[in-house]
Amino acid sequence: METRVRRRPQLLLLLLLLCGGCLQAGGCNETGMLERLPLCGKAFADLMRKVDVWKWCNLSEFIVYYESFTNCTEVEASIVGCFWPNRLAQGFITGIHRQFFINCSVDRVHWADPPDEILIPLIAVPILLTVAMTGLVVWRSKRTDTLL
């Protein structure tokens, strides 16, 4: 019985170590998260000041800063016992996007059909080859004097 009592605190300690990122028993502290997330935003804003404004739409210029920002929001949400992402964190991240990336638009490529001089051969050649190969197979299969 005595060894059983001694093992329980060790088991509890092991579970606490393994569950370091588990949610708190009280659930998500949304107020605490709303107080902590602006720290991540401020740190990101400070880092973005190092990047020229005209480079803000080029992700390769600030990807390390953005990764640091998202990691910060994830850690802060975890500290107050909240899942990440959640609606509050997403709203905060969307606000940061509006602040820094509102002028970045995605230039979409407008696809157009090739000219008829190119399109017609690209369609006709495979059709003619299919008809010719089918005819050749039928012709060879009807010949009775074939020796391989």
N, CA, C and O of each residue as an XYZ file, in Angstrom:
592
protein
N       0.825     -1.204      0.000
C       0.000      0.000      0.000
C       0.860      1.254      0.000
O       0.525      2.247     -0.646
N       1.973      1.202      0.730
C       2.836      2.372      0.827
C       3.473      2.727     -0.509
O       3.618      3.909     -0.822
N       3.859      1.722     -1.312
C       4.450      2.012     -2.620
C       3.418      2.626     -3.561
O       3.759      3.450     -4.409
N       2.172      2.230     -3.411
C       1.113      2.796     -4.223
C       0.928      4.286     -3.946
O       0.715      5.078     -4.864
N       1.012      4.653     -2.684
C       0.850      6.048     -2.298
C       2.016      6.880     -2.825
O       1.822      8.019     -3.248
N       3.215      6.324     -2.803
C       4.382      7.047     -3.292
C       4.336      7.250     -4.806
O       4.803      8.277     -5.297
N       3.797      6.315     -5.537
C       3.789      6.398     -6.994
C       2.781      7.424     -7.507
O       2.985      7.998     -8.577
N       1.732      7.660     -6.789
C       0.714      8.593     -7.265
C       1.266     10.007     -7.432
O       1.003     10.619     -8.468
N       2.009     10.558     -6.487
C       2.564     11.890     -6.744
C       3.521     11.904     -7.941
O       3.568     12.881     -8.687
N       4.277     10.830     -8.121
C       5.175     10.763     -9.262
C       4.384     10.694    -10.568
O       4.752     11.315    -11.564
N       3.299      9.933    -10.547
C       2.447      9.829    -11.719
C       1.791     11.181    -12.022
O       1.702     11.590    -13.180
N       1.340     11.859    -10.985
C       0.744     13.180    -11.160
C       1.764     14.175    -11.716
O       1.442     14.968    -12.600
N       2.988     14.131    -11.199
C       4.044     15.007    -11.697
C       4.347     14.702    -13.165
O       4.527     15.621    -13.965
N       4.403     13.425    -13.519
C       4.642     13.036    -14.908
C       3.524     13.541    -15.819
O       3.787     14.053    -16.907
N       2.283     13.395    -15.374
C       1.163     13.883    -16.170
C       1.216     15.403    -16.341
O       0.909     15.916    -17.417
N       1.598     16.114    -15.301
C       1.708     17.569    -15.397
C       2.817     17.972    -16.359
O       2.666     18.937    -17.108
N       3.932     17.243    -16.345
C       5.028     17.552    -17.265
C       4.627     17.279    -18.709
O       4.940     18.059    -19.609
N       3.928     16.157    -18.922
C       3.506     15.803    -20.271
C       2.414     16.738    -20.782
O       2.283     16.959    -21.986
N       1.647     17.274    -19.866
C       0.508     18.103    -20.248
C       0.818     19.579    -20.019
O      -0.054     20.332    -19.587
N       2.028     19.994    -20.299
C       2.411     21.383    -20.078
C       1.598     22.356    -20.907
O       1.359     23.481    -20.469
N       1.163     21.951    -22.105
C       0.389     22.836    -22.963
C      -1.102     22.600    -22.871
O      -1.859     23.154    -23.668
N      -1.552     21.783    -21.909
C      -2.975     21.494    -21.798
C      -3.746     22.716    -21.328
O      -3.190     23.630    -20.721
N      -5.012     22.709    -21.618
C      -5.864     23.815    -21.219
C      -6.050     23.833    -19.714
O      -6.008     22.791    -19.061
N      -6.254     25.019    -19.170
C      -6.511     25.148    -17.759
C      -7.880     24.563    -17.450
O      -8.743     24.475    -18.323
N      -8.067     24.167    -16.205
C      -9.331     23.564    -15.809
C     -10.476     24.555    -15.963
O     -11.611     24.151    -16.214
N     -10.194     25.843    -15.817
C     -11.237     26.854    -15.895
C     -11.653     27.200    -17.313
O     -12.634     27.922    -17.489
N     -10.964     26.725    -18.316
C     -11.305     27.030    -19.693
C     -10.545     28.238    -20.210
O      -9.527     28.647    -19.649
N     -11.054     28.785    -21.269
C     -10.386     29.887    -21.962
C     -10.649     31.205    -21.246
O     -11.795     31.562    -20.978
N      -9.584     31.911    -20.945
C      -9.677     33.235    -20.335
C      -9.604     34.259    -21.471
O      -8.526     34.740    -21.820
N     -10.775     34.587    -22.044
C     -10.813     35.477    -23.204
C     -10.341     36.882    -22.859
O      -9.694     37.537    -23.675
N     -10.660     37.348    -21.659
C     -10.220     38.679    -21.244
C      -8.703     38.743    -21.191
O      -8.092     39.698    -21.668
N      -8.098     37.703    -20.598
C      -6.642     37.645    -20.542
C      -6.016     37.593    -21.919
O      -4.971     38.198    -22.162
N      -6.670     36.854    -22.836
C      -6.125     36.755    -24.184
C      -6.208     38.112    -24.888
O      -5.270     38.508    -25.579
N      -7.318     38.821    -24.717
C      -7.455     40.143    -25.337
C      -6.462     41.146    -24.767
O      -6.117     42.120    -25.435
N      -6.004     40.923    -23.553
C      -4.982     41.792    -22.967
C      -3.593     41.446    -23.476
O      -2.736     42.323    -23.583
N      -3.358     40.155    -23.796
C      -2.021     39.695    -24.164
C      -1.731     39.804    -25.668
O      -0.589     40.045    -26.058
N      -2.751     39.630    -26.508
C      -2.518     39.637    -27.957
C      -1.956     40.962    -28.482
O      -1.140     40.930    -29.403
N      -2.346     42.118    -27.948
C      -1.741     43.356    -28.446
C      -0.221     43.424    -28.265
O       0.453     44.164    -28.982
N       0.320     42.660    -27.315
C       1.781     42.607    -27.168
C       2.415     41.994    -28.421
O       3.468     42.434    -28.883
N       1.753     40.974    -28.956
C       2.247     40.353    -30.192
C       2.140     41.333    -31.354
O       3.041     41.423    -32.187
N       1.035     42.064    -31.401
C       0.846     43.044    -32.466
C       1.877     44.159    -32.407
O       2.382     44.598    -33.440
N       2.189     44.614    -31.205
C       3.185     45.671    -31.047
C       4.561     45.174    -31.481
O       5.297     45.885    -32.166
N       4.903     43.952    -31.080
C       6.201     43.389    -31.476
C       6.279     43.246    -32.999
O       7.318     43.519    -33.601
N       5.180     42.820    -33.615
C       5.156     42.673    -35.069
C       5.285     44.037    -35.743
O       6.009     44.179    -36.728
N       4.588     45.036    -35.214
C       4.672     46.390    -35.786
C       6.093     46.929    -35.690
O       6.589     47.567    -36.618
N       6.746     46.666    -34.556
C       8.135     47.114    -34.403
C       9.050     46.445    -35.430
O       9.942     47.084    -35.989
N       8.821     45.156    -35.672
C       9.636     44.441    -36.657
C       9.337     44.919    -38.078
O      10.240     45.008    -38.909
N       8.074     45.223    -38.354
C       7.701     45.655    -39.701
C       8.247     47.044    -40.021
O       8.355     47.405    -41.193
N       8.590     47.820    -39.012
C       9.195     49.134    -39.269
C      10.573     48.997    -39.930
O      11.067     49.932    -40.560
N      11.183     47.813    -39.772
C      12.484     47.563    -40.400
C      12.356     47.317    -41.905
O      13.336     47.413    -42.643
N      11.131     46.998    -42.353
C      10.889     46.688    -43.763
C      10.320     47.933    -44.437
O       9.433     48.593    -43.897
N      10.836     48.241    -45.610
C      10.300     49.380    -46.368
C       8.818     49.144    -46.670
O       8.408     48.019    -46.955
N       8.029     50.204    -46.607
C       6.582     50.094    -46.806
C       6.262     49.485    -48.169
O       5.326     48.693    -48.280
N       7.004     49.832    -49.185
C       6.714     49.311    -50.516
C       7.047     47.830    -50.663
O       6.721     47.225    -51.685
N       7.702     47.228    -49.643
C       8.007     45.792    -49.661
C       7.037     44.984    -48.804
O       7.191     43.769    -48.681
N       6.048     45.637    -48.215
C       5.121     44.936    -47.326
C       4.281     43.883    -48.051
O       3.772     42.966    -47.407
N       4.126     43.987    -49.333
C       3.342     42.998    -50.076
C       4.187     41.831    -50.562
O       3.662     40.895    -51.166
N       5.474     41.875    -50.308
C       6.380     40.802    -50.706
C       6.652     39.938    -49.477
O       7.451     40.304    -48.615
N       5.992     38.810    -49.407
C       6.053     37.953    -48.224
C       7.469     37.532    -47.868
O       7.778     37.352    -46.689
N       8.329     37.372    -48.854
C       9.694     36.929    -48.573
C      10.484     37.978    -47.790
O      11.506     37.655    -47.185
N      10.024     39.219    -47.795
C      10.724     40.288    -47.067
C      10.470     40.244    -45.561
O      11.289     40.734    -44.784
N       9.338     39.659    -45.139
C       8.990     39.703    -43.717
C       8.458     38.383    -43.176
O       7.861     38.364    -42.100
N       8.657     37.278    -43.891
C       8.095     35.990    -43.477
C       8.555     35.578    -42.082
O       7.783     34.991    -41.325
N       9.794     35.877    -41.740
C      10.311     35.523    -40.414
C       9.574     36.315    -39.340
O       9.251     35.775    -38.282
N       9.310     37.582    -39.603
C       8.579     38.412    -38.639
C       7.145     37.913    -38.472
O       6.613     37.884    -37.362
N       6.527     37.521    -39.587
C       5.142     37.049    -39.534
C       5.064     35.713    -38.801
O       4.121     35.469    -38.049
N       6.047     34.858    -39.020
C       6.072     33.582    -38.301
C       6.212     33.823    -36.803
O       5.554     33.161    -36.001
N       7.058     34.760    -36.431
C       7.221     35.120    -35.033
C       5.904     35.651    -34.454
O       5.548     35.336    -33.318
N       5.196     36.445    -35.230
C       3.908     36.994    -34.803
C       2.887     35.883    -34.572
O       2.225     35.862    -33.534
N       2.749     34.954    -35.528
C       1.769     33.878    -35.361
C       2.144     32.973    -34.207
O       1.270     32.514    -33.471
N       3.447     32.703    -34.033
C       3.871     31.897    -32.886
C       3.536     32.599    -31.581
O       3.120     31.960    -30.614
N       3.718     33.911    -31.553
C       3.400     34.694    -30.358
C       1.921     34.590    -30.020
O       1.567     34.379    -28.860
N       1.047     34.735    -31.020
C      -0.388     34.643    -30.744
C      -0.767     33.247    -30.265
O      -1.649     33.096    -29.419
N      -0.106     32.233    -30.801
C      -0.390     30.862    -30.378
C       0.042     30.644    -28.927
O      -0.688     30.041    -28.140
N       1.223     31.134    -28.581
C       1.726     30.976    -27.213
C       0.846     31.740    -26.230
O       0.505     31.218    -25.170
N       0.484     32.951    -26.568
C      -0.339     33.766    -25.671
C      -1.709     33.134    -25.470
O      -2.237     33.156    -24.358
N      -2.289     32.577    -26.518
C      -3.574     31.888    -26.377
C      -3.425     30.664    -25.489
O      -4.306     30.379    -24.679
N      -2.342     29.948    -25.627
C      -2.095     28.761    -24.811
C      -1.897     29.126    -23.344
O      -2.363     28.404    -22.462
N      -1.219     30.224    -23.072
C      -0.946     30.633    -21.693
C      -2.245     30.890    -20.939
O      -2.358     30.540    -19.764
N      -3.222     31.495    -21.598
C      -4.489     31.794    -20.918
C      -5.494     30.657    -21.058
O      -6.655     30.804    -20.675
N      -5.053     29.519    -21.606
C      -5.890     28.329    -21.657
C      -6.858     28.284    -22.818
O      -7.907     27.647    -22.717
N      -6.540     28.936    -23.908
C      -7.434     28.967    -25.068
C      -6.841     28.152    -26.214
O      -5.625     28.031    -26.364
N      -7.735     27.608    -27.002
C      -7.294     26.952    -28.219
C      -6.797     28.008    -29.188
O      -7.143     29.185    -29.082
N      -5.977     27.566    -30.137
C      -5.525     28.466    -31.181
C      -5.629     27.747    -32.501
O      -5.188     26.598    -32.558
N      -6.146     28.282    -33.528
C      -6.772     29.596    -33.611
C      -8.176     29.553    -33.036
O      -8.812     28.499    -32.998
N      -8.638     30.673    -32.600
C     -10.008     30.843    -32.140
C     -10.531     32.146    -32.720
O      -9.794     32.881    -33.378
N     -11.797     32.429    -32.477
C     -12.400     33.603    -33.132
C     -11.752     34.907    -32.673
O     -11.638     35.843    -33.465
N     -11.329     34.991    -31.421
C     -10.691     36.226    -30.952
C      -9.315     36.407    -31.584
O      -8.967     37.499    -32.032
N      -8.540     35.333    -31.615
C      -7.211     35.407    -32.230
C      -7.339     35.692    -33.730
O      -6.575     36.486    -34.280
N      -8.294     35.052    -34.382
C      -8.493     35.297    -35.809
C      -8.900     36.743    -36.068
O      -8.441     37.363    -37.028
N      -9.761     37.274    -35.209
C     -10.149     38.676    -35.354
C      -8.968     39.611    -35.173
O      -8.836     40.604    -35.888
N      -8.108     39.291    -34.211
C      -6.922     40.117    -33.983
C      -5.968     40.044    -35.173
O      -5.451     41.065    -35.624
N      -5.739     38.839    -35.675
C      -4.844     38.651    -36.825
C      -5.412     39.349    -38.059
O      -4.662     39.932    -38.842
N      -6.731     39.292    -38.235
C      -7.360     39.996    -39.351
C      -7.143     41.499    -39.228
O      -6.914     42.178    -40.229
N      -7.213     42.021    -38.007
C      -6.946     43.443    -37.791
C      -5.523     43.821    -38.169
O      -5.293     44.878    -38.757
N      -4.569     42.963    -37.834
C      -3.170     43.202    -38.215
C      -3.042     43.187    -39.737
O      -2.313     43.999    -40.306
N      -3.744     42.271    -40.393
C      -3.710     42.210    -41.860
C      -4.271     43.496    -42.450
O      -3.722     44.034    -43.412
N      -5.353     43.985    -41.881
C      -5.933     45.237    -42.384
C      -4.975     46.409    -42.180
O      -4.914     47.322    -43.003
N      -4.242     46.374    -41.094
C      -3.327     47.468    -40.790
C      -2.135     47.492    -41.748
O      -1.725     48.557    -42.210
N      -1.580     46.313    -42.046
C      -0.337     46.273    -42.813
C      -0.504     45.876    -44.283
O       0.288     46.296    -45.127
N      -1.517     45.078    -44.594
C      -1.569     44.490    -45.935
C      -2.826     44.863    -46.711
O      -3.199     44.152    -47.645
N      -3.478     45.944    -46.355
C      -4.727     46.312    -47.028
C      -4.502     46.694    -48.483
O      -5.396     46.509    -49.309
N      -3.335     47.219    -48.812
C      -3.056     47.641    -50.192
C      -2.475     46.524    -51.052
O      -2.174     46.741    -52.225
N      -2.318     45.344    -50.486
C      -1.768     44.212    -51.243
C      -2.921     43.475    -51.910
O      -3.815     42.955    -51.242
N      -2.886     43.440    -53.203
C      -3.923     42.712    -53.924
C      -3.271     41.585    -54.702
O      -2.103     41.658    -55.083
N      -4.038     40.566    -54.922
C      -3.541     39.427    -55.675
C      -3.810     39.693    -57.146
O      -4.962     39.828    -57.558
N      -2.761     39.768    -57.926
C      -2.912     39.937    -59.362
C      -3.202     38.575    -59.971
O      -2.360     37.677    -59.961
N      -4.390     38.444    -60.490
C      -4.791     37.165    -61.071
C      -4.417     37.144    -62.550
O      -4.546     38.146    -63.253
N      -3.957     35.998    -63.002
C      -3.614     35.827    -64.407
C      -4.899     35.565    -65.170
O      -5.666     34.668    -64.820
N      -5.126     36.334    -66.191
C      -6.308     36.143    -67.022
C      -5.926     35.251    -68.196
O      -5.184     35.649    -69.094
N      -6.455     34.036    -68.161
C      -6.138     33.076    -69.193
C      -6.979     33.362    -70.436
O      -8.143     33.748    -70.333
N      -6.388     33.171    -71.589
C      -7.092     33.353    -72.862
C      -6.784     32.164    -73.756
O      -5.714     31.564    -73.664
N      -7.736     31.830    -74.624
C      -7.507     30.748    -75.572
C      -6.428     31.152    -76.567
O      -6.311     32.324    -76.926
N      -5.645     30.181    -77.008
C      -4.643     30.510    -78.030
C      -5.344     30.847    -79.346
O      -6.530     30.560    -79.506
N      -4.631     31.446    -80.273
C      -5.241     31.757    -81.576
C      -5.662     30.479    -82.304
O      -5.136     29.396    -82.048
N      -6.613     30.632    -83.208
C      -7.148     29.468    -83.938
C      -6.073     28.714    -84.715
O      -6.168     27.499    -84.885
N      -5.049     29.430    -85.187
C      -3.981     28.779    -85.952
C      -3.242     27.741    -85.092
O      -2.688     26.780    -85.625
N      -3.232     27.927    -83.810
C      -2.569     26.983    -82.898
C      -3.572     25.989    -82.326
O      -3.262     24.808    -82.172
N      -4.765     26.464    -82.015
C      -5.762     25.628    -81.356
C      -6.278     24.507    -82.253
O      -6.429     23.378    -81.787
N      -6.547     24.781    -83.501
C      -7.103     23.768    -84.415
C      -6.149     22.587    -84.581
O      -6.603     21.450    -84.459
N      -4.858     22.781    -84.851
C      -3.969     21.614    -84.940
C      -3.862     20.839    -83.611
O      -3.745     19.613    -83.608
N      -3.904     21.562    -82.499
C      -3.818     20.874    -81.215
C      -5.031     19.981    -80.959
O      -4.928     19.005    -80.216
N      -6.143     20.289    -81.544
C      -7.339     19.454    -81.408
C      -7.384     18.397    -82.507
O      -7.701     17.239    -82.233
N      -7.072     18.775    -83.743
C      -7.237     17.881    -84.896
C      -6.221     16.743    -84.917
O      -6.580     15.612    -85.244
N      -4.985     17.008    -84.582
C      -3.940     15.970    -84.683
C      -4.248     14.769    -83.779
O      -4.181     13.643    -84.272
N      -4.577     14.929    -82.508
C      -4.891     13.749    -81.700
C      -6.122     12.993    -82.204
O      -6.162     11.765    -82.132
N      -7.121     13.710    -82.712
C      -8.315     13.031    -83.237
C      -7.951     12.195    -84.464
O      -8.357     11.037    -84.567
N      -7.195     12.771    -85.386
C      -6.797     12.034    -86.587
C      -5.908     10.836    -86.241
O      -6.054      9.769    -86.835
N      -4.999     11.003    -85.295
C      -4.153      9.872    -84.883
C      -4.980      8.760    -84.248
O      -4.701      7.583    -84.472
N      -5.975      9.107    -83.472
C      -6.840      8.098    -82.852
C      -7.617      7.332    -83.913
O      -7.702      6.106    -83.848
N      -8.182      8.029    -84.881
C      -8.934      7.372    -85.960
C      -8.000      6.485    -86.782
O      -8.363      5.361    -87.129
N      -6.807      6.977    -87.095
C      -5.859      6.190    -87.898
C      -5.416      4.933    -87.154
O      -5.348      3.857    -87.748
N      -5.116      5.055    -85.872
C      -4.671      3.879    -85.107
C      -5.806      2.872    -84.946
O      -5.569      1.665    -84.997
N      -7.017      3.342    -84.755
C      -8.163      2.427    -84.654
C      -8.362      1.702    -85.980
O      -8.585      0.491    -85.993
N      -8.286      2.416    -87.082
C      -8.410      1.786    -88.403
C      -7.322      0.756    -88.646
O      -7.598     -0.309    -89.198
N      -6.100      1.048    -88.248
C      -4.989      0.114    -88.415
C      -5.216     -1.154    -87.597
O      -4.960     -2.255    -88.083
N      -5.683     -1.015    -86.385
C      -5.944     -2.197    -85.548
C      -7.053     -3.039    -86.146
O      -6.928     -4.262    -86.196
N      -8.134     -2.423    -86.600
C      -9.236     -3.173    -87.205
C      -8.767     -3.858    -88.492
O      -9.083     -5.028    -88.712
N      -8.033     -3.163    -89.330
C      -7.533     -3.747    -90.580
C      -6.634     -4.946    -90.314
O      -6.759     -5.971    -90.985
N      -5.706     -4.832    -89.321
C      -4.800     -5.950    -89.012
C      -5.552     -7.123    -88.392
O      -5.172     -8.272    -88.613
N      -6.586     -6.869    -87.639
C      -7.308     -7.972    -87.004
C      -8.188     -8.718    -88.007
O      -8.523     -9.875    -87.752
N      -8.574     -8.128    -89.115
C      -9.408     -8.785    -90.123
C      -8.577     -9.608    -91.114
O      -9.138    -10.450    -91.814
N      -7.289     -9.398    -91.194
C      -6.440    -10.158    -92.096
C      -6.258    -11.559    -91.536
O      -5.905    -11.734    -90.369
N      -6.503    -12.546    -92.373
C      -6.402    -13.920    -91.924
C      -5.049    -14.547    -92.252
O      -4.708    -15.580    -91.676
N      -4.301    -13.981    -93.120
C      -3.041    -14.567    -93.526
C      -1.840    -14.019    -92.745
O      -0.707    -14.099    -93.220
N      -2.079    -13.469    -91.560
C      -1.017    -12.865    -90.796
C      -0.186    -13.915    -90.062
O      -0.727    -14.817    -89.422
N       1.078    -13.789    -90.158
C       2.006    -14.613    -89.402
C       2.901    -13.679    -88.603
O       3.437    -12.704    -89.130
N       3.048    -13.985    -87.357
C       3.865    -13.118    -86.528
C       5.284    -13.490    -86.563
O       6.106    -12.848    -85.910
